[in-house]
């Protein structure tokens, strides 16, 4: 959790556009975080905090279209409330140089929680809006009409560690990410039946594919020692939508394939691994982009760096800045 505090302080101290002054490029920064208070995915008896904190510094131009560049640092993982040898704590910490290709002709849908708030504000008469709500409506309208990236790419370094597996490895690689058209229309068919009369805009499925070269410090997974450096391909598909104009549904499927796995890793079934996570969130409040809610989460599979199998339904509390 120390890294979360450092990232937050780092983001608050940086000037928004100091290094871009005097040129046609300007900069903007964004700090987002999502915290889930609840049990570990693999060990339900272990309570703690699932965290996902990201800071981005983007270079932008007067022309919204075309290639834009930036820097990002983020960390996600689980912090066990018990600090012992059986701790379920793990972390992924990443630093990356990013590029994005924008097209103003293809605005992206807002996050389900934010879009729900946007629809609530649109439902009110103008004379019913407070000054704060009016400013919020203008901001959300601007966001809903602005263009979004069609393709992003990065070069990254990632540190992955888990207490139980004793795995410590460094990943250096590159990745591309894009929205997949049309699929979300089919996925949203049943959820859309629960939203009568609501002009909700479904979000496209996001696809991420990356290649990493892994350098292992030390590690033991299922009695298999990771002593050789190896390469892997990672893929992720993410999608979210709205249910009954109130609940947020979110699905993420992550998979990895180790290209040059040793015979021991193959025998331990570590050559290919994947993890499916599905959330349903009941909102408690959403004010100025801060969302809180009660969470039901299902997890199935396993993934680096713990490689512990899970097939669990968990309950918890979710807090997010969107």
DADA-V946244 format. One record per pair of residues at least 24 apart in sequence whose C-alpha atoms are under 7 Angstrom apart, sorted by the first residue. I is the first residue (numbers start at 1). J is the second residue. Records with the same first field share a line. If there is no record, write none. Layout:
I=J / J
This chain:
4=53
11=55
24=61
25=59 / 60 / 61
26=59 / 60 / 61
27=57 / 58 / 59 / 60
28=57 / 58 / 59
29=56 / 57 / 58
30=55 / 56 / 57
31=55 / 56
32=321 / 322
33=320 / 321
34=319 / 320 / 321
35=318 / 319 / 320
36=316 / 317 / 318 / 319
37=316 / 317 / 318
38=315 / 316 / 317
39=314
40=88
41=299 / 310 / 312
42=308 / 309 / 310
46=80
47=80 / 81
48=78 / 79 / 80 / 81
49=78 / 79 / 80
50=77 / 78 / 79
51=76 / 77 / 78
52=76 / 77
64=102 / 104
65=102 / 103 / 104
66=101 / 102 / 103
67=99 / 100 / 101 / 102
68=99 / 100 / 101
69=98 / 99 / 100
70=97 / 98 / 99
71=96 / 97 / 98
72=96 / 97
86=164
87=163 / 164
88=163 / 164
89=162 / 163
90=161 / 162 / 163
91=160 / 161 / 162
92=158 / 159 / 160 / 161
93=158 / 159 / 160
94=156 / 157 / 158 / 159
95=156 / 157 / 158
96=154 / 155 / 156 / 157
97=154 / 155 / 156
98=153 / 154 / 155
99=152 / 153 / 154
100=149 / 151 / 152 / 153
101=149 / 150 / 151 / 152
102=147 / 148 / 149 / 150
103=147 / 148 / 149 / 150
104=146 / 147 / 148
105=147
106=147 / 148
107=144 / 145 / 146 / 147 / 148
108=144 / 147 / 148
109=144 / 201 / 202 / 203
110=144
112=240 / 241 / 242 / 248
113=248
114=289
116=245
150=178 / 179
151=177 / 178
152=176 / 177 / 178
153=177
160=305
161=305
162=305 / 306
164=306
165=219 / 220 / 221 / 306
166=219 / 220
167=218 / 219 / 220 / 305
168=216 / 217 / 218 / 219
169=214 / 215 / 216 / 217
170=214 / 215 / 216
171=212 / 213 / 214 / 215
172=212 / 213 / 214
173=211 / 212 / 213
174=210 / 211 / 212
175=209 / 210 / 211
176=208 / 209 / 210
177=207 / 208 / 209
178=206 / 207 / 208
179=204 / 205 / 206 / 207
180=204 / 205 / 206 / 207
191=242 / 243
194=243 / 244
195=243 / 244 / 245
202=241
203=239 / 240 / 241
204=239
205=237 / 238 / 239
206=237 / 238 / 239
207=236 / 237 / 238
208=235 / 236 / 237
209=234 / 235 / 236
210=234 / 235
224=264 / 265
230=260 / 261
231=258 / 259 / 260
232=256 / 257 / 258 / 259
233=257 / 258
246=282
247=280 / 281 / 282 / 283
248=280 / 281 / 282
249=279 / 280 / 281
250=278 / 279 / 280
251=277 / 278 / 279
252=276 / 277 / 278
253=277
273=302 / 303
274=301 / 302 / 303
275=300 / 301 / 302 / 303
276=300 / 301
289=321 / 322
290=320 / 321 / 322
291=319 / 320 / 321
292=318 / 319 / 320
293=317 / 318 / 319
294=318
